Amino acid sequence: MIWGRKQPVRDVEVTAVISNRAGIHCRPTAAIVKEARQFDSDITVVAPDEQTADPKSAIELLSLGLDHGAEIRIRISGRDADDCATRLKELFETEFDFPPKD
C-alpha cells in the first residue's frame, strides 16, 4: 500500500448455504460474531424470508433462525469488503460439528 492512499470502499454481496446440521445456534453465532467484529465494513445478513441482521450482534444473528440448508445473502460495504465476504461465507458454510463426531 502506498502511504496516503486508502483502499476504495467496495460493495460486495455473496451467497452462502448454512452447512451446520443444527443451523446457526449459539456456538456458531459466537464464532461468526467474533470474526465479523474484526472487520471495519458494514455487514448485513439477509435470511431467505428477507429478514436482515448485523452479524456483529449475536442477538440479531440468532433472531434470523437460520436452519441447515438455508441460503443467505451477505452484503458488505467497506474497504475490507472482499476479505470480509470470503471469511464470513466460509464460516456460514462451516460444519461446526458440536459436539465433535467420534
Secondary structure, DSSP 8 states (H G I E B T S, - for coil): --TT-----EEEEEEEE---TT-S-HHHHHHHHHHHTT--SEEEEE-TTS-EE-TT-HHHHHHT---TT-EEEEEEEETTHHHHHHHHHHHHT----SS---
